[in-house]
């Protein structure tokens, strides 16, 4: 099998045998993932800020 026939067969399989998510559902799921990513990033930022203040307080205390 040469590369050209491999590429043609790959595109054919993508068109005929793969079930794709509908665009409205895909958009909704993308928004859900984006929101959860932002929320998770905010939680990590809050935890990092709190822990850095605790560590700073500890090192200020022992000096």
C-alpha positions in Angstrom: 0.0 0.0 0.0 1.4 3.3 -1.0 1.0 6.6 0.9 -1.6 8.0 -1.5 -4.0 5.1 -1.2 -3.5 5.1 2.6 -4.5 8.7 2.8 -7.5 8.1 0.5 -8.6 5.2 2.6 -8.1 7.1 5.8 -10.4 10.0 4.6 -12.9 7.5 3.4 -13.0 5.8 6.8 -13.4 9.1 8.5 -16.3 10.1 6.3 -18.2 6.7 6.3 -17.4 4.8 9.5 -16.8 7.4 12.2 -19.7 8.7 14.1 -19.3 12.4 14.7 -20.9 14.4 17.5 -23.6 16.8 16.3 -22.5 20.5 16.2 -24.9 21.8 18.8 -23.9 19.0 21.3 -20.3 19.6 20.5 -20.7 23.3 21.2 -22.4 22.6 24.5 -19.8 20.2 25.6 -17.0 22.6 24.6 -18.6 25.3 26.8 -18.9 22.8 29.7 -15.2 21.8 29.4 -14.2 25.5 29.2 -16.2 26.4 32.3 -14.8 23.5 34.3 -11.3 24.4 33.2 -11.7 28.0 34.4 -13.3 26.9 37.7 -10.5 24.4 38.3 -7.8 26.9 37.4 -9.4 29.4 39.9 -9.5 26.8 42.6 -5.8 25.9 42.0 -5.0 29.6 42.1 -6.8 30.1 45.4 -5.1 27.0 47.0 -1.7 28.2 45.7 -2.3 31.7 47.2 -3.3 30.3 50.5 -0.5 27.9 50.7 2.1 30.5 49.7 0.8 32.8 52.5 1.0 29.9 55.0 4.6 29.2 54.0 5.5 32.9 54.0 4.1 33.2 57.5 6.0 30.1 58.7 9.3 31.4 57.4 8.7 34.8 58.8 7.9 33.2 62.1 11.1 31.1 62.3 13.4 34.0 61.4 
